[in-house]
Amino acid sequence: MASAAITKNKTIEVTLNIKKLAKNASWRYKASSAIKCIRKFVQKQFKCKDEVLLAPDVNKRVFCNGMHNIPNKIRIRVERGPSNKDPLKNVFKVSLVNVNTFKGLITQAIAE
């Protein structure tokens, strides 16, 4: 899907269908398992087990309708950079991208 963009660039924008990612989770833990699925998705796409840090706005967006009723889709920006605690380690920083509609959006590599 976006493997060429991922290997060359440090920043990408992705639309995630988190309803689909968390469909097997119990209704009681739907939102918290969606957060775990976002972390797992980032590690899988970048083929790396580095730490994934979610911005508070991503967490608020997933929990906006409560624990049981998560939004269908979410657009995120994933940046790879040095850790604040240890500059030698890399971390993935995930932030929310607000969009009006998800139609026609594809995975994009952001050139900085």
C-alpha positions as CSV (number, residue, x, y, z in Angstrom):
1,M,0.0,0.0,0.0
2,A,2.3,2.7,1.2
3,S,5.5,0.8,1.7
4,A,7.6,2.9,-0.7
5,A,6.5,6.1,0.9
6,I,7.1,4.7,4.4
7,T,10.7,3.6,3.7
8,K,11.8,6.9,2.1
9,N,10.0,9.5,4.2
10,K,9.7,10.1,7.9
11,T,6.2,11.5,7.8
12,I,3.0,10.1,6.3
13,E,-0.7,10.8,6.5
14,V,-3.0,7.8,6.7
15,T,-6.8,7.2,6.9
16,L,-7.6,4.4,9.3
17,N,-10.9,2.6,9.5
18,I,-10.8,2.1,13.3
19,K,-14.2,0.6,13.4
20,K,-12.9,-2.3,11.3
21,L,-9.6,-2.6,13.2
22,A,-11.5,-2.9,16.6
23,K,-14.4,-5.0,15.4
24,N,-13.4,-8.1,17.3
25,A,-13.1,-6.3,20.6
26,S,-15.7,-6.5,23.3
27,W,-18.2,-3.6,23.4
28,R,-16.9,-2.8,26.9
29,Y,-13.3,-2.1,25.7
30,K,-14.0,-0.9,22.2
31,A,-12.3,2.5,22.4
32,S,-9.3,1.3,24.4
33,S,-8.7,-1.5,22.0
34,A,-8.9,0.9,19.1
35,I,-6.1,2.9,20.6
36,K,-4.0,-0.3,20.9
37,C,-4.9,-1.2,17.2
38,I,-3.7,2.3,16.1
39,R,-0.3,1.6,17.8
40,K,-0.1,-1.9,16.4
41,F,-1.0,-0.6,12.9
42,V,1.8,2.0,13.0
43,Q,4.4,-0.6,14.1
44,K,3.3,-3.0,11.4
45,Q,3.4,-0.4,8.6
46,F,6.8,0.9,9.5
47,K,8.1,-2.7,10.2
48,C,9.6,-1.5,13.5
49,K,9.0,-2.1,17.2
50,D,9.8,1.5,18.2
51,E,7.5,3.2,20.8
52,V,4.4,4.9,19.5
53,L,3.3,8.2,21.1
54,L,-0.3,9.3,20.6
55,A,-1.2,13.0,20.8
56,P,-4.0,13.8,23.2
57,D,-6.2,15.0,20.4
58,V,-6.1,11.5,18.8
59,N,-7.2,10.0,22.1
60,K,-10.0,12.6,22.5
61,R,-11.2,11.8,18.9
62,V,-11.4,8.1,19.6
63,F,-13.2,8.6,22.9
64,C,-15.5,11.5,21.6
65,N,-18.6,9.3,21.6
66,G,-17.8,7.3,24.7
67,M,-16.1,4.0,25.2
68,H,-18.6,1.9,23.3
69,N,-19.3,4.0,20.1
70,I,-16.0,4.8,18.3
71,P,-15.9,6.9,15.1
72,N,-15.7,5.0,11.8
73,K,-12.6,6.6,10.4
74,I,-9.8,8.8,11.5
75,R,-7.0,10.6,9.6
76,I,-3.6,10.6,11.3
77,R,-0.2,11.9,10.6
78,V,2.7,9.7,11.7
79,E,6.1,11.2,12.2
80,R,9.3,9.4,13.1
81,G,11.8,11.3,15.2
82,P,14.1,11.1,18.2
83,S,12.7,10.4,21.7
84,N,12.5,13.2,24.3
85,K,13.8,10.9,27.0
86,D,16.6,9.3,25.0
87,P,17.8,11.0,21.8
88,L,19.4,7.8,20.5
89,K,16.0,6.0,20.3
90,N,13.4,6.7,17.6
91,V,9.7,7.1,18.4
92,F,6.6,7.4,16.2
93,K,4.5,10.5,17.0
94,V,0.9,10.2,15.9
95,S,-1.2,13.3,15.6
96,L,-4.8,14.0,14.3
97,V,-5.5,15.6,10.9
98,N,-9.0,17.2,10.8
99,V,-10.7,16.7,7.4
100,N,-14.3,17.5,6.3
101,T,-14.7,14.3,4.3
102,F,-12.8,11.0,3.8
103,K,-13.7,10.6,0.2
104,G,-10.7,10.4,-2.2
105,L,-8.1,10.5,0.5
106,I,-5.1,8.3,0.0
107,T,-1.9,7.7,2.0
108,Q,0.4,10.6,1.4
109,A,4.1,11.0,2.1
110,I,4.8,14.5,3.5
111,A,8.0,16.1,2.3
112,E,9.5,18.4,4.9
